[in-house]
Amino acid sequence: MLRSILLIALSCSAYVLGSTTSPRQRICGTQPSKEKIQKAEAHFGGLRSNINLKKDSSFTVSVHWHVVSQNSTVRGGNIPDSQITDQIQVMNDAYASTGFSFQLAGTTRTVNATWFNQAEPYSIYQDEMKAALRKGGAAALNIYSVAFTSYYGLLGYATFPYEYRYSPKDDGVVLHYGSVPGGNLEIFNLGMTATHEVGHWLGLYHTFQDGCDEPGDYVDDTPPEAYPAWGCPTDRDTCDSEGLDPIHNFMDYTDDDCVTEFTEGQGQRMREQSWTYRGIEAREGRV
């Protein structure tokens, strides 16, 4: 199981099957401890001198999508191929400036009400689900769409690149099926949940990591942010250092229609993390 994730009272906005209300705030379940981050960054720092990538390196990631549903209906989580295709396109658009592109390698469909309802972090059910369905190695992105109906508030969570060597079967992204384009999460149904969680899978922390304190999210060109932003609060500035809060960044908690960008530094970090830990082959720009 993903040991670096700490469940908090709310973990990435969700929609309970059959509910008539949708949550109004996004909170993500990918919450590694400070100690785990420090250990991971110390390890990564010792390897960075061996990274030999050009700025224009590009990477293609194969995606294995696992539709886990309660029954055969869309309302029961059996999302159509068209929504998966739309989600991949949203990811390609969002990551265009970073050098990453995504190709759907295949889709599996499994009716399992227990996994669908209870595949939250730390559960034995997500362990069972991943053990049964996961495909490929470190470079393969496995996405599982479920509902989290046993844990209201959960929208998604992901593993980090450095974790693969410890727990390869845990690797991947788990997200709420209603967050894909056209899904039932209202303000969170433009596909930005997958974009956000894949950012973790490629090595990014939240923009508000460590608040206003250094080293923050370990990316120099994302302005520090004291705490998550919700909605789309224009001109928000929670830290004394230069720069407004990065509310339009995919790694903040703002609404789907508010987030639009990764920074150049985030792109570089994702390329370096993926090359180091996932072995995703670089094209063109690789020396």
Secondary structure, 3 states (H helix, E strand, C coil): CCCCCCCCCCCCCCCCCCCCCCCCCCCCCCCCCHHHHHHHHHHHHHHHHHCCECCCCEEEEEEEEEEEECCCCCCCCCCCHHHHHHHHHHHHHHCHHHCEEEEEEEEEEEECHHHHHHCCCCCHHHHHHHHHHCCCCCCCEEEEEECCCCCCCCCEEECCHHHCCCCHHHCCEEEEHHHCCCCCCHHHCCCHHHHHHHHHHCCCCCCCCCCCCCCCCCCCCCCCCCCCCCCCCCCCCCCCCCCCCCCCECCCCCCCCCCCECCHHHHHHHHHHHHHHHCCCEECCEC
